[in-house]
Amino acid sequence: MKTRLGFMVVALAAVMFAGFAPAEDTTLGVAIRTLTNPYQANYKVGGELFAKEAGAPLVVLTCEGSSEKQVNDVIALVARTQGNVVFMIDPNEATDIVPIARALEREGVYYATWWNKPEEMKVWDYPHWVTHMSFDGISAGKFTAEALFKTFKTPGKGKIVALQGMLANTTAQERFVGLNQAIAANPGVELLTHESADWDRTRAYEKTKSMLVAYPDIDGIWCANDNMALGALEALRERGLAGKVLVTGVDGTDELLEAIKKGEGAATVYNDSKYQAGISLAQCLAVKQGKLKVADIPKEKRQFFAQAVNVDQGNVADIIKNYVQGTTDYNFADLFGGFVRAME
């Protein structure tokens, strides 16, 4: 399979099929947080790529951080399409999937989710919940932290501050666990303070300005995503600290990749949100078109981790060349090509 992430191919005869039947009457729904975040905006791009391939209309729903709006918008689209819709959903918060799943199961609508769900909820307990996928937050948080520590004047010894994502968000929690694992393995690193900036660039900018007043001698800023890293970087630039105090993120947005190349960032993890949207819609449409039965999907492939790419100053030029500037041919027909390991 040829994608920017170089996903390994998993041979699953039951889920490989040649193309998609025209789906003019089936709406493809993408329910996400916002289009102002570059990573989230690429969900729309991926949805459009698959919609073109499938010959289906696409509707992108943005909740702008409101869980109530996300739930209501999903229910409204089901009503508007008379249930002839499939969904890729990135829940605003983990608990939001509870009312969403209840509504979609009641209407017999197939859906796939990314990132957030309560740990106790198991996909196989819901006949219309096709898959739940995620990129491993713990390893991402740990990798970016360790890459940051290596950039210190004395590698592995220094002071940092941290910007977390939404505290009720599963992925934010996992990435922060990874940071703390890295700190535990590097006792010379001190975490001075940590605050939530809710994945938001402007909030991260404001939080970082305050942190720099309180802690003017830090050696690095760990951020749970690229959007917050870019806000932090803006504050550092204003103080003349960019390139001296480095930032980290997760998502692999073009802007942070360039910052890493420039020496202002230490690391990120490239998560291909275009692929995320396209493959989720492909899985759900395959089920709706009868090419795949949910009951035939092994449990380990109902909820699993997909492969991402670690990026630091050592490989960022190659990542930009091959992943950003290069042409990507997505194979959305290989429904489980991104599988790495099962999610417990």
Sequence and secondary structure as in RCSB ss.txt:
>XXXX:A:sequence
MKTRLGFMVVALAAVMFAGFAPAEDTTLGVAIRTLTNPYQANYKVGGELFAKEAGAPLVVLTCEGSSEKQVNDVI
ALVARTQGNVVFMIDPNEATDIVPIARALEREGVYYATWWNKPEEMKVWDYPHWVTHMSFDGISAGKFTAEALFK
TFKTPGKGKIVALQGMLANTTAQERFVGLNQAIAANPGVELLTHESADWDRTRAYEKTKSMLVAYPDIDGIWCAN
DNMALGALEALRERGLAGKVLVTGVDGTDELLEAIKKGEGAATVYNDSKYQAGISLAQCLAVKQGKLKVADIPKE
KRQFFAQAVNVDQGNVADIIKNYVQGTTDYNFADLFGGFVRAME
>XXXX:A:secstr
   TT       GGGB S     TTSEEEEEES SSSHHHHHHHHHHHHHHHHHT  EEEEE TT HHHHHHHHH
HHHHHTTT EEEEE  SSGGGHHHHHHHHHHHT  EEEES   TT  GGGSTTEEEEEEE HHHHHHHHHHHHHH
TSSBTTBEEEEEEE  TT HHHHHHHHHHHHHHHH TTEEEEEEEE TT HHHHHHHHHHHHHH TT SEEEESS
HHHHHHHHHHHHHTT BTTBEEE SB  HHHHHHHHHTSEEEEEE  HHHHHHHHHHHHHHHHTTSS GGGS GG
GTEEEE  EEEETTTHHHHIIIIISS     TTBTTTTEEEE  
